[in-house]
Amino acid sequence: MEQEKTFEEQLEAVENKIKDSQENLGDVEVRDAMLEKASLQQKYNKYEDAIKTYIDTLPKSVGIGKKMDVHFLILQIYLKQRNLEKFKEHLNQQQILLDQGGDWERKNRLKVYEGIYCLMIRDITKACKLFLDSVATFNSSEIISYNEVVSYTVLTSMICLDRQSLKKKVHQNPEVVGVLRENQVLKSFLESFLQCDYKTLFQKFAIVNENLSHDQYLSIHRKYLIREYRVVFYSQFLESYKTVTLNNMAKAFGVTVQFIDRELSELISSRRINCKIDKVAGIIESSRADDRNQLYNNLIKQGDYLLNRVQKLSRLTDL
């Protein structure tokens, strides 16, 4: 059995191939040989050398599509290294190339790369939009599986979308439905939320919480995400009531009164939920936001700001 060549031996062979292509062939063959060298360096974790070689191929890459393909290869390395600064830099370069005439296939691939970047920087709203757009046109299996994209779509949508949009764009989406058949926890998590089955929701929430702690992109944001889910869940429950007892809410979620009291108190104090607790009567009173009152208050604030600016300008003109 022939022994596998060492990295140095393989590198020497591919460099000879590059040299031969430069002397006897054209730019296309030289580029292909250079890409082979970069791939070899990447395979053996020589990431900085691989990135340099990939960049060296760009001048020989004819056409926007070929250049974008090279940047995608570089992005894969920076993603593995979690180098967000360089990853963002090459995302921007990809967007410039795309604006110059990139095709739909590469545009759709770029959405997935950008969606992953948004997860890593905790821009959940933008990640949600990008993943929703990618579900029907997914073609980025080199960095993430389709099932993972659908999972991230569900997880981000439950925070970012209103109930009707969530139902229409996610729960009734044929692609999402097909994948969720294989992920019963996430399926039940989504459906129990939409069906207001809060006891089941919290049971699945515990599993989702555990899964998030092991997720390669979301684990560092787990506490933030769990807090956002709690705000969404409690807010949806309280929307149905003007007043509700702590005991009834605790029963609905399958937890103790003390737990609900502690959870709501924390979210009320940080102004994430509009309600107040009467601990003597054991009642939660919802404080629904009145759009007209909110608009009026905003108008008053803007008017005061404008008057202050006018007064300052008046004093300056007097001088």
Salt bridges, closest charged atoms under 4 A:
GLU15 OE2 - LYS37 NZ 3.43
ASP27 OD1 - LYS60 NZ 3.69
ASP32 OD1 - ARG31 NH1 3.96
GLU36 OE1 - LYS17 NZ 2.74
ASP56 OD2 - LYS52 NZ 3.41
ASP69 OD1 - ARG106 NE 2.91
ASP69 OD1 - ARG109 NH1 3.69
GLU89 OE1 - LYS86 NZ 3.56
ASP103 OD2 - ARG106 NH1 2.34
GLU114 OE2 - LYS126 NZ 2.86
ASP133 OD2 - LYS111 NZ 3.94
ASP133 OD2 - LYS129 NZ 3.48
GLU142 OE2 - ARG109 NH2 2.93
GLU191 OE2 - HIS171 NE2 3.45
GLU191 OE2 - LYS187 NZ 3.24
GLU210 OE2 - HIS214 NE2 2.86
GLU228 OE2 - ARG272 NH1 2.83
ASP261 OD2 - LYS279 NZ 3.71
GLU263 OE1 - ARG230 NE 2.87
GLU266 OE2 - ARG227 NH1 2.75
GLU266 OE1 - ARG230 NH2 3.32
GLU285 OE1 - LYS276 NZ 3.95
